[in-house]
Amino acid sequence: MPLWVCGCCGALRPRYKRLVDNIFPEDPEVRAFPLSQLHSSERVYLQSNSPRFYVINVFLLNCSHLQFVKFANIEEDTPSYHRSYDFFVSRFSEMCHSSYEDPDIRTKIRMAGIKGLQGVVRKTVNDELQANIWDPQHMDKIVPSLLFNLQSDRFDKEKESPAELTERCFRELLGRAAYGNIKNAVTPVLMHLDNHSLWEGKTFAVRCFKIIMYSIQSQHSHLVIQQLLGHLDANSKSSATVRAGIVEVLLEAAAIAASGSVGPTVLEVFNTLLRHLRLSVDYELTGSYGCTNIGTKIIKEHEERQLQEAVIRTIGSFANTLPTYQRSEVMLFIMGKIPIPGMHPMLHSTGSGPEGNRMIQVMLLKSLRQVTCGFQTTNMLTALPNSFLDPLLSFALLEDAEIRLLVLEILVSLIDRHNNLPKFSTISIISDISVLKLKVDKCSRQDNLFMKKHAQHLYRHIYLCSKEQSSVQPHFEKLYSLLALISMELANEEVVVDLIRVALALQDLALSSEETLSVYNRCAVHALSSAYLNLISQLTTVPAFCQHVHEVIEMRQKESPYLLPEDRLTIKLEGELLFQQAKITEVLGGSGYNTERLATPYVPQFTDEDRLSKRKSIGETISLQVEVESRNSPEKEEVNENIKIYNTHRHICVGVEEQEKERRRQVVEKFQKAPFEEIAAHCGARATMLQSKLNQIFEITIRPPPSPSGTITSSYGQTQSRSVPVYEMKFPDLCVY
């Protein structure tokens, strides 16, 4: 029988052609299925053993022309309530994974599968009467199929590649995702990256989530962030490279997302990151996940360190998306997590010991440094409360040089509100500061209140940091930056005078610390003092002050260059090489400055705060603070007496901590071993004594004013004035007018 006769009789047509006719509409305009393309597709069938496989190929190889994708955009007059797309999703997904031998045909099959999935999505995504394409059973097939093709980075300039088509389809899918569908769309991505170990390479994982973050609606960004954080928790015992990959993705996602990316649970985001930071420290020090050894997995310290740095960068990235008030809350939250002796309890890490506490302190301070970068506020008093500044400054009393440097970096970052810090990165003598183009604003009322409350605290710690033998060049550079920034950001007339006092006290410190400081440190302190006095003299614009500082610097350049920032070798001092307090007091007094405070030298005092440092000798930590409550400055005899008292106190307080420990031990031992009756009697006696004292206080504060009409005896055997109306009292003539 001739072949054309078979073509006319439908019952005699080959089965594969009958299947194609059943799939495509009868209308030739809608079908648009050229016979020439069918003949070219028959060659695919001849190379395939499965007629069904061929029919699907024929169907999808022609999708690029009109068939399914165009059919997806047809609006039906009477929608079908029972149409199922499970078959299409499954087959299109299979074609996306085609491994056909011929690369050209394989590419066509994959692209046809991608376009088929695109058509299914377009047809069903916005139709409530159709099958829910966002169900996990569909997303678990569609998303991995797209990601599989997205991994092929082959790009053809002449024609579209599967990777380019996939990215466009993936963006379209995500762009259509509503609030309740984000999780179902992102979960398969996480699983795909897990199953194919794609976190470790980071590049593809970052690329996927960049597509996600740029494609979804901005108000849904925090949902993706929360899923990533949850996935990080689920992989808490995975290798450091896997956790670092997830953290890097979080870093990129936070940078892309809008200011609301953290979502409603701001502190929970940072709490999760800080928890993983601590876990990493434990893993590094103990070499195990939890309480058991790893076995086949080996923890590599350098990988854990890379993870820790990634977490710290991510914390900073999230902080940059927050408004000022929320960033202040995060700073306070992180500070509450740092173990501080005597204030915040030390952490009990699994076997990490004291070194673990120290590493946690360092890591959390680094995190805090990241959060404070770029922090700007108009009200320092509310942004930096005592609950934040007090524990932060207490770290300046620790012997650990790295921790002290981190504290200084945090302080200068907080105070620098006009980006002046880069101009003071090194200690140097600047002959004309106008070339720096500094941004100096008048000190506001809020700044004045802040300095009135915290100034002496800051000065004290600047002095103490300069006094540390373990301080090196970066410490002195940050101290110089801190002094300079306080002068430009927070200085009024009183603050300027106090800062000059600090600078002169630093000079005296270098002169009197031959036994406690090395030659290098003494020269560094002299350089710090001279560089700052050079700066502050030009900021005050008092000609005589500038002249005196200039003369001393010139003399040092000629006779003792080691006292300047450029050269610090040996020390040989004479009077003309030192800044004279009397001279500075005189010239500033002539310009209207209140020099009474300047004439009062700093008197170091022992404070309770020094206990927080846990030093070998608490007496080594001293205080600069001299409280001058009124304009009536103390006499020189009083100052000398204070110095004598301090010198005596330094010898006494060396054993204070040991005595306190012994007293506490005796109290604990007494309550552990003494009979119950003795303990009860002791506590009862103390309670009676306390009640007696309270009664005395109440008698004094509550009783009416004294009266000449006599006294009465109280129920406690004490005398008190009898209550007399005011109009019956007799007052002296001088009090009446």
Secondary structure, DSSP 8 states (H G I E B T S, - for coil): --HHHHHHSGGGS-HHHHHHHHHS-S-HHHH---HHHHHHHHHHHHT-S-HHHHHHHHHHHTTTTTHHHHHTT---SS--SS---HHHHHHHHHHHT---SSHHHHHHHHHHHHHHHHHHHHHHTT-TTS--TTSHHHHHHHHHHHHHHHT-----SSS--HHHHHHHHHHHHHHT--GGGHHHHHHHHHHHHHHTT-TTT-HHHHHHHHHHHHHS-GGGHHHHHHHHHHHHHHTTTS-HHHHHHHHHHHHHHHHHS-TTTT-S-HHHHHHHHHHHHHHHHHHHHHSEETTEE-TT----HHHHHHHHHHHHHHHHHHHTTS-HHHHHHHHHHHHHHS-BTTTB-----SS-HHHHHHHHHHHHHHHHHHHHTT---S-HHHHS-HHHHHHHHHGGGSS-HHHHHHHHHHHHHHH-SSS-GGGGSS----S-GGGG--------HHHHHHHHHHHHHHHHHHHHHHH-TT--HHHHHHHHHHHHHHHHHS--HHHHHHHHHHHHHHHHHHHH-TTTS-HHHHHHHHHHHHHHHHHHHHHHT-HHHHHHHHHHHHHHHHH-GGGBTTB-S-----GGGS--HHHHHHHHHTTT---TTTTS----B--GGGGGG--S-GGG--B------SSS---HHHHHHHHHHHHHHHHHGGGHHHHHHHHHHHHHHHHHHS-HHHHHHHHHHHHHHHHHHHHHHHHHHHS----TT-EEE-TTS-EEE----GGG----GGG--
